[in-house]
Amino acid sequence: MQHNFLTTMKSLKLADGCKGSQVYAVNPGDKVQQEPRASSVRWKSSHHRSLSTADSYLPYGLPIADLLEPPIEPHLKFVDFVETLASVYEKLENASDDERCDLYIEQSIVLRGMSDPKLLRRSLRSARQHAIDPHRKVVLAAWLKYERREDELDGALSMNCSGRMIECPKAALVEGYDPGSVFDPCNCRRPPLKAKQEADHYLDEDVGTSKVSDVTEEFEEEDECSTSDFEGDYVYFCIGDEEIRCVRRKIAALSIPLHAMLYGCFRESCREKINFSHNEISASAMKAVDRFSRTGNLDHFSPNIVLSLLNFSNKFCCERMKSACDRYLASLVSTIEDALIFVEYGLEETAYLLVASCLQVFLRELPRSLQNPDVRELLCSSDGRKRLEMVSHSSFALYYLLSQVALEEDNQSNTTVMLLERLGECATSQWQKELALHQLGCVMLERKEYKDAQNWFEAAAEVGHVYSLAGAARAKFKRGHKYSAYKQTNSLISTINLSHKSLSSAIGWMYQERSLYCIGKEKITDLNTATELDPTLSYPYKYRAVALMDDNKTYEAITEINRILGFKVSPDCLELRAWFYLSLEDYESALRDIRALLTLDPEYLLFHGQIRADQLVDLLNYRVQQWSLADCWMQLYDRWSSVDDIGSLAVVHQMLENNPGKSLLRFRQSLLLLRLNCQKAAMRSLRLARNNSSSEHERLVYEGWILYDTGYREEALAKAEESISIQRSFEAFFLKAYALADTNLDPVSSSTVIQLLEEALKCPSDGLRKGQALNNLGSVYVDCENLELAANCYINALNIRHTRAHQGLARVYHLKNERKAAYDEMTKLIEKARNNASAYEKRSEYCDRDSAKRDLSMATLLDPLRTYPYRYRAAVLMDDRKEVEAIAELSKAIAFKPDLQLLHLRAAFHESMGEIAAATRDCRAAFCLDPNHADTVELYNKVCCRT
């Protein structure tokens, strides 16, 4: 039976692109440049071109096309990414409980190349969920915390608990496998049953070279058991002038060696008094041994006494007492200072939990802890890794986390190199070796140590990482071997085209790399092919733009760079466009782009690291009209209403210049950045909003958004409710409504969301946010099939210039069977919106097939990352029984954006064609992106029944 895939497509619920208010197309794969913070554009001297008055603003001249370079990405890239994802999921399907944690870590590293923080966090949560031993629990809990960058939150303590077991520092130290409880609330918020001893007295200041201090502190000894129970069963341990009376069989029960000494063939078994003066234990510590042997607990003992007991336990193999000492000491570590003292004891005494606790402090203090020389000595040195390995605390996961933190902080530092070397020492599987070797190559390339870089890249390629050949070619090129680099990349493309006949051709980055070593038409051909295969690569656009600039075609150059800025915003492309505007003496446009650039990266350096971007802003301010605060708000309204997100960012940046502590502006900034899919920059702005909050209720709202955006929905709701209890505000009600709406709403939940949004609208706020609330309220009314109220909401939103409400109103018309009115409404949006790819996509639903094809072609041209056009075209081809062409249409998009819906649809096509292996592969790859996607689960079960 022939499936009507076009009909199926129309009935699919599109990532709710037609719901809500978002019109601008975002790219989940967008990566904001954070490191290095220097320009990637090289320049030629200004005497090469007459620049008139623009010369003073282009002190290093204009960029040279032939000196542009794409970066070598410091993560794994795969020739067949879908096959790699499918392989990881297949291993997860067949894994035992103790294998799952490491497999989820592998999955997170494979997915890192997609630059989607949500996918990364989900994999890390799954890894933590399936962790068994404290080491992995400690590493993964700290890793999840680091991904939120809580170190940038004022007043946040590293050992604070999020309230859930998954990140709880105490829960991380508990051995055992309990995946079902890892997302439960932990006990940290409950009052402790017993306060621990003062931290300031953990250790005496004069702890000597001996492992055990002779602590003379006395404590009152209480007999827990009746003396008559042990009558005649005493033994006295003589230490110096003191005799410590102990119960013989209790001491003997502590370990097999002590039992042998006291009841075996040794002379001590016949003696009532035993000389223990040469066993390096103090009288106080021996009294503690006796007490523990009778009570089994360490209550009232000082840390120094417990350290002595730990040493005694190791000497006489007292496992139960050692375990108790280990747990007790681990509970005392809470600061870097504590950890640096205790870790030495833990390593010497092989105290697993104590070392885990110290390691946890180091990791939860990242990146600051790596600035401590003592911490670096332990974590970065080869000897330190070996010491950690002796206590089962050296792992690939640990050094991967550390090396990634170091890479983000400074990708050229010795610390980074040393940590990557340790990562390589921990690598056992093929992919681990590939990653460690490749990242070492990337760091050496940045350090301009090209021979070493080539060696590391070639080693990674020899293990199996094909992408490292691009790094090896780049290193050869840097060493002056351009032809050798060309031959290597040319051979790579030829090999891939021959060995992967199922692929239409090699991957975009291969042609991009080969273009570096070509000239003339061959270079342009490779760049165009790279863009065709992977439109997300920015280098081809940049090169073509600069080449046009060299031909005095400045406006054409701006048009070329606008092609990628229309769907993928990055600092380097904004920088390039700014210089084009400077050459035209269009200072307002140049200033707009530099302000937007600074929003993405406040530390960005222009002209290949020569000038701070904020310095150029100061210079350009003298050449443009200055706006008052009222002017800025008017400009922000204009740009927000025209869906000009880059322009809006620039206005907000200017407003923050005059009022850097304005948390409301920081919050608006974060919203704009999220729309542009610049998630790291958005979270940084959100953290700054929280830090600059002027009131408790405002701070709680921003903390709630941080929690929500990092996957903690319940905690976000709690923050919203706490904020409302202090003061009713628009943002608190909006947050609560938004978080509640992030589920499949039933009638009761929908009613609650409606009430919350209505309460929000009663509170003071500006038109920008009220327009958003009205738009969201209209969306909920549509879901409740209350179309009249929905239309009223959208019209009210449009009355306050919330342009995106055109899309919601069009949806209402469509549901009323007023298709022409819906089409006209979307046409209004297309005419008003500066970024209108999604508007073309949505309008295609309200017209005939030919018009729909034209709109979807325009949507793909403006934003090739929007997946619905590919799915629609593929469904049309499938309905026309052009199966091969339909598969090719989906595969073209999957090659540069492995999207859940694309993979699911291609799997369905393969299944309908009887290609079970291909359908299975695509389902498994889709599960790596969302393991609970209902349609894929149903399809996969169907496919499995046919195997």
Secondary structure, 3 states (H helix, E strand, C coil): CCCCHHHHHHHCCCCCCCCCCCCCCCCCCCCCCCCCCECCCCEECHHHCCCHHHHHHCCCCEECHHHCCCCCCCCCCCCCHHHHHHHHHHHHHCCCHHHHHHHHHHHHHHHHHHCCHHHHHHHHHHHHHCCCCHHHHHHHHHHHHHHCCHHHCCCCCCCCCCCEHHHCCCHHHCCCCCCCCCCCECCCCCCCCCCCCCHHHCCCCCCCCCCCCCCCCCCCCCCCCCHHHHCCCEEEEEECCEEEEEEHHHHHCCCHHHHHHHHCCCHHHHCCEEECCCCCCCHHHHHHHHHHHHHCCCCCCCHHHHHHHHHHHHHCCCHHHHHHHHHHHHCCCCCHHHHHHHHHHHHHCCCHHHHHHHHHHHHHCCCHHHHCHHHHHHHHCHHHHHHHHHCCCCCHHHHHHHHHHHHHHCCCCHHHHHHHHHHHHHCCCHHHHHHHHHHHHHHHHHCCCHHHHHHHHHHHHHHCCCCHHHHHHHHHHHCCCHHHHHHHHHHHHHHHHHHCCCCCCCCHHHHHHHHCCCCHHHHHHHHHHHHHHCCCCCHHHHHHHHHHHHCCCHHHHHHHHHHHHCCCCCHHHHHHHHHHHHHCCCHHHHHHHHHHHHHHCCCCEECCCCEEHHHHHHHHHHHCCCCCHHHHHHHHHHHHHCCCHHHHHHHHHHHHHHCCCCHHHHHHHHHHHHHCCCHHHHHHHHHHHHHCCCCHHHHHHHHHHHHHHCCCHHHHHHHHHHHHHHCCCHHHHHHHHHHHCCCCCCHHHHHHHHHHHHHHHHCCCCHHHHHHHHHHHHHHHHHCCCHHHHHHHHHHHHHCCCCCHHHHHHHHHHHCCCHHHHHHHHHHHHHHCCCCHHHHHHHHHHCCHHHHHHHHHHHHHHCCCCCHHHHHHHHHHHHCCCHHHHHHHHHHHHCCCCCHHHHHHHHHHHHHCCCHHHHHHHHHHHHHHCCCCHHHHHHHHHHHHCC
